[in-house]
Amino acid sequence: MAVKIITDSSSDISPAYAAANDIEIIPLRIVFGEESYLSGVEMTPDRFFRKLETVEELPKTSQPTPGELTRVFKKYLDAGDEVVAVFISKEMSGTYLSSCLVRDTEKLENLYIVDSQTVTFALGIMVMEAVRLKMLGYSAREIYEELERVKSKNFLYASVGTLKYLQMGGRLSSTSAFFGSVLNIKPIITIKNGLVEAIDKQRGQKRAFDALIELLKKGNVDLERPRIIAHTDNPELMEELGRQIAHYTDFDIDAFARCDIGATVGVHVGPGACGFAFFAK
């Protein structure tokens, strides 16, 4: 009996990593007006940000249907596999609750569903941790129990490069966005109680990186578990953060995975966001 790991496209797991580690990614839909695209399939991060530049109204995200979830789960369960499904925070999407409803309605056994309480690259390292545990020989139930235990120790911190999309989404007034842009303000965000939350703001990218690195230093990072750095539409900025981490800390930056942040979070922060996620001890 094999263990199959499933996640959704908000995890921003790359297709190459998914293929190499036998991960099934269930795509969410990105809706631009009357047009709908499967995230990660019909809408890559690069294409998403090019399209985002042209919109006057932010696109929306649509969760997988119960039928789509049922088909994916049964494909593996009917083949005799155990399944661990690690999904976007239930506070951000109905994917987790729909999956639980499918499991209970269809009476699916050997299906273990995790509410990650997070999203994007922090969800990504939850999936990577599931892969690590699978390689260590853990059963699906054991992987599920360990992910439930450590998910509260999963921390994401990032700086936001532009205030435009926070304003468009109603999270920032036009006046605050104007003066914030003039002053080159970079909000620092994290995830608390399953939702994105601003915890700080810095003037300029250098100060934002300084603040992020201080959070990393104080994070009591668990070096046995996955860690990652990520960006929205600016890989050079991500690598600069990597160089800063290598310069100001003792962390091996080559041990951090890399991530291109896609539509689910990119729609709110726009291009130029940059940060990292890790597990604390």
FIGUBA-540194 format. One record per residue: residue in one letter; x, y, z of N, C-alpha, C, O in turn. Coordinates in steps of 0.05 Angstrom, whole numbers, plus 5000, padded with zeros to 4 digits. Layout:
<sites>
AXYZXYZXYZXYZ...
</sites>
This chain:
<sites>
M501749765000500050005000501850255000503250305019A501650404978503350644976501950884989499550884992V503551094995502451345005502551554983504651604971K500251664977500051874957499652144970497852174988I501252344963500952614974499552794954500352804931I497552934963495953114946495953384959495853414983T496053594942495753864952494154024931493253914911D493854284935492454454916494454654905496654684915S493754784883495654954869496455204884498355334877S494955274906495755504922498355454937499555634948S499255204938501855134951504255234935506455254946D503755304909505955394892508255194889510555274884I507654934893509554724888510054724858508154724842S512554714850513154714821512454454808512454244822P511654454783511154204769513454004769513053764771A515854114768518253934768518553794795519053554796Y518053944817518253814844516053614847516453394858A513653684838511353504841511853244825511353024836A512953264801513453034785515652854798515452604798A517652984808519952834820519152694846520352494854N517052794859516352684885513452564887512352524908D512352514863509852374860507652514876506152394891I507352774871505352944884503153014864503753094842E500652984872498453064855497553344864497053394888I497453534845496653804851493853854839493553844815I491953914856489253974847489154274841489554434860P488554354817488654644811486154794820483954704818L486655034832484555224836484155374810485855374793R481855514808481355674784481755964790481056064812I482956104771483256394772481356524753481356454729V479656704763477556814747478057104742477857274760F478557174716478857454707476257524693475957474669G474357654707471857724693470457484684469557314700E470157454657468757224646470657004639469756784630E473257044643475156834635476156684660476656804681S476356424657477156254679479456074670479555964648Y481456054688483855904682484555714705484155784728L485555474699486555294719489355394728491255394712S489555464753492055564764494255344762493855124770G496555424752498855244749498655064724500654934718V496355064711496054904687495655084663497355084644E493555244663493055434642494055714649494155894632M494855754675495756014684498255984701498055924724T500656014688503156004703503556274718502256464712P505356274738505856524752506556754734505656984737D508356704714509256924696506857034680506557274678R505256854669502956944654500957094671499657284663F500656994696498757124715499557414720497857594718F502157464726502957734732502857924707502358164710R503357814684503057974660500058054656499558284649K498257874662495457934659494458124682492758294678L495658084706494858254728495558544723494058724733E497658594708498458874702496259024687496259274688T494458884674492559014656489759044668488059174655V489258934692486558934702485759184717487559314729E483259244717482159464733480759354758480159494777E480159094757478858954780480358694785481058544766L480958634810482558404817481058144810478658124813P482557944799481257684794480557544820481457624842K478957334818478157184841479056894838479756804816T479156754861480056474861477556304867475956364884S477356084852475155894856476255624864478055524851Q475055504884476055244894475155014876473355044860P476554784878475654544862472854464870472054504893T471454344851468754244857468853984872470853844871P466653914887466653654900467053424880468353224887G466053444856466453234836469453204829470452984826E470753434825473653424819475253294842476953124837L474553374867475953254890475452954892477252794897T472952874887472252594889473752434869474852214875R473952524844475352384823478352344830479452124827V479552554841482452524848482752334871484552154870F481252364892481552184915481051894908482651714915K478951844893478251564886480251434867480651194868K481551594851483551494832485651334848486551124839Y486551444871488651314886487551114907488750904911L485351184919484251004940483250744927483650534938D482050764903481150524889483450344880483050104876A485750464877488150314869489550194894491550054891G488450244918489550124942491550304957492750214976D491850554948493750734962492450864986489950884988E494050955004493251145025493751425015495651465000V492151615024492451895014492752085037491152085056V494652265035494952495052494552745035496052795017A492452895041491753145026492253385044491153405066V494053565035494853795050493854045035494954105014F491954195047490554405032490854675045491554705068I490354885028490255165036488555195061486555055065S489255395078487755455102484755475096483855595077K483155355114480255365110479155645114476955705107E480855825126479956105128480156255102479056475099M481656145082482056275057480556145034480056275013S479755895038478555745016476755525028477255425050G474755435013473055215021474154945013472754745017T476554935002477654684992477854465014477054235009Y478754545038479054345059476354245068475953995070L474454415073471754335082470354165061468953975068S470654245035469454085014470653805013469153615009S473253785018474553525018473553355041473053115037C473253475064472153325087469353225081468553005088L467753395068464953325061464953085042463352895044V466753095022467052875003467852625017466652405012R469852635034470752405049468452275065468052035064D466952445079464752345096462452235080461252035087T461752385059459452305042459952045027458251865026E462352025016463151785001464251565018464851345008K464451615045465551425064468251315055468751075053L470051505049472651435039474551375062474851535080E475751145061477651065082480451105072480951135048N482351115091485251165085485751425071487551455055L483951625077484251895067484652085090482852105107Y486952215092487552395114487952675104489652725087I486252855114486153135103487153325123486153335146V489053495116490253685134489453965126489854045103D488354125145488054405141490754535149491454545173S492354625129495054715135495054975151497055035164Q492855115152492655385165494555585152495255785165T495255535127497055725114496655705083494655585074V498455815068498155835039500855875026502855925040T500955865000503355914983505755754994505555525000F508055884995510555735000510655615029512155425033A509055715048508855595074507255335072507955135086L505255335055503855075049505754895034505754655038G507355015017509354855002511154695020511754465014I512154815041513954665059512454465076513754275086M509854505080508254285092508254045074508553815084V507854095048507953875029510753745028510953495027M512753905028515453805028516053645053517553445051E514953725075515353575100513853305098514953095107A511553305085510153045081511852855064511952615069V513152975043514952815026517252695042517952465039R518452865059520652775076519852545094521252345097L517552575106516552365124515952115109516451895119K514752135085514151905069516751755062516851515064M518851905056521451775049522651635074524251455071L521951735097522951605122521251355129521851215149G519151305114517651065118515151095135513950905143Y514351345139511951395155509451305140509351325115S507451205154504851135142503251395137504051605147A501151375122499451615118498451725144498451975148R497451565162496551665187498751795203498352005215E501151685203503351805217504152075205504752255220I504152085179504752345165502652555173503352775181Y500052475172497952655180498252755209498052995214E498852575227499152645255501452835260501353015276E503652785245506052955248505553235236506353435248L504153245213503553505202501653665220501953905223E499753525232497953665251499553775274498953985285R501553625283503153705306504953955300505254125316V506053965275508054165270506954415255508354615251K504454405246503454625230503354885245503555105232S503054875271503155125287505955245289506255465298K507955085281510755175282511755255254514155295250N509955285235510655365208510255665205508055775209F512355805200512356105199513056215171514956115159L511556405162511956545137512356835143510756955158Y514356955131514757245133515557345105517257225092A514457575098515157685071514757985071513158095087S516158125054515758405049514058435024514358275005V512458645023510758705000511958924984512659134995G512258884958513659084941512059324932513159534928T509459284929507759504919505159504935504159304945L504059744939501559774954499059774935496859784944K499559774909497359804889495259594893492859664893Y495959344897493959124897492659094924490359004926L494059174945492759194971490559404971488359364982Q491059624957488959834954486659724936484359764943M487359604914485259504896483459294910481059284904G484659144928483058944942481659044967480358894981G481759304972480459424994481759395021480559455041R484259305021485759265046487259515054488559525075L487159725037488659965042487260195028486360165006S486960425042485560645030487360775009489760735009S486060924990487561054969489561254980491761294970T488761395002490561585014492961455026495261545023S492461235041494761095053496560975032498960975035A495360875010496960764989498660974975500960924969F497561214972499061434959501461514975503661524966F500961575001503161665018505161435023507561475025G504161185025505860965028507760925004510060855008S506660964980508260944956510361164955512661114947V509561404962511461634961513761574981516061644975L513161465004515161415024516561145020518261065037N515760994999516960734993516660535017518560395024I514160535027513560355050513260065040511960015020K514559885055514359595049513059455073514459415094P510559385072509359225094510758955097511658835077I510858865122511858595128509358435136507858505154I509058205123506658045127507357765138509657675135T505457645152505757375161502957245159501157365147I502657005169500056875170499456805199500956665212K497156905208496256845235493356745234491656865220N492856535249490156425250489056375222486656405217G490756285204489956205177489556435158488656385135L490256675165489856905148492357075146493957085164V492657215123494957395120494557645137492357755138E496657725150496557955168499058115166501258005166A498858385166501158565166502058595195500458645213I504658565200505758585227507758815230508558875253D508558935208510559145210510559295183509259205164K511959515182512459655157515159795158515859905179Q516559785136519259895135519460075111518060035091R521160275113521560455091523960365074526260385082G523360265050525360175032525959875034525459755055Q526959765012527359475011529559385030529459165042K531659545033533859465051532859425080533459225093R531359625089530359605117528359375119528159235140A526859325098524959095098526558835101525758655116F528658805085530358565087531658545115531758325126D532558765126533758755153531658655173532358485190A529158745170527058655189526558355185526158215204L526458265160525957985155528257815166527657605178I530657895163532957735173532957725203533657515214E532057935216531857925246529757715254530157575274L527557705239525457505245526557225241525957045256L528257185221529456925216531356855238531356625247K532957045246534956985268533556905294534556735308K531257025299529756965324527856735321526356675340G527856605298525756415292526256135303524455965302N528556075315529155815325528655595304527155405308V529855635281529355475257530055185261532255125271D528255005254528754715255530254635229528954625208L532754585231534354525207533954245196534954185174E532454085209531853815199529453815180528953615166R527954035180525454045164525854245141527754405142P524154245121524454415098524254715105522954795124R525654875089525455165090525655275062526655135044I524755525058524355615030524555915029523756055048I525456025007525256305001523556334975523556154958A522156564972520256584951519956874942520857054955H518656904919518257174907515757174890514756974881T514857424885512757464864514057624841514557854844D514457484819515257614794517857764795518257954781N519657684813522257824816524357624827525057654851P525257434812527157244822529757364831531157264849E530557584818533057724826532857824855534757814870L530457924862530058024890530257794910531357824931M529157564902529357324919532257244924532957184946E533757244903536557164906538157374922540057304936E537357624920538657834937537957784966539757804983L535557704972534857634999536557395008537457385031G536857204990538556974997541457055003542656955022R542557244988545257344994545357485021547357455035Q543257635027543157775053543057575076544357605097I541457365072541257155093544057025097544856985120A545356955075547956835077550057015090551756915104H549857275085551757465096551357515125553357535140Y548857545134548257635161547557405180547157465204T547357165171546756935188548656705182550256715164D548256495198549856255194548356045178549355815175F546056115167544555925152545755865124546856045111D545655615116546455535089544255595070542155455070I544555805054542355895036541755685015539555675005D543655515009543255304989541355084999540254934984A540855085026539054895037536154995036534254845043F535755245028533055355024532055284996533455344976A529755174994528455134968527655414957527655614972R527055424931526155674919523255634909522355414902C521755864909518955844901518156094885518756324893D516756054863515356264849512456284859510956094855I511856494873509156524884507156574862507656744844G504956434863502956454841500656634848500856824863A498356564837496056744836494656774863493756994869T494456564879492756574903493656804922491856944933V496156834926497257054943498157284925497957514933G499157224901500157434884497957644877498657874872V495457564876493257744869493057964890492158184884H493857914915493558104936496058274940495858514947V498458164935500958304941502258414915503858594917G501458304892502658404867505558314865506558164881P506958424844509858354840511558484861510858674874G513958364865515958484882515758404912517158514928A513958214918513958104945516157894948516857764928C517257864972519557684976519657605005519257775023G520157345010520357265037521156975040522256855022F520656855063521456585069519456455088517856585101A519656195090518056035109519855815120521755725107F519355745145520855535159519255415181517155525189F520155185191519055075215520855145239523255145237A519555225261521055265285521355005301519654825298K523354985318523754745334521554735355521454545371
</sites>
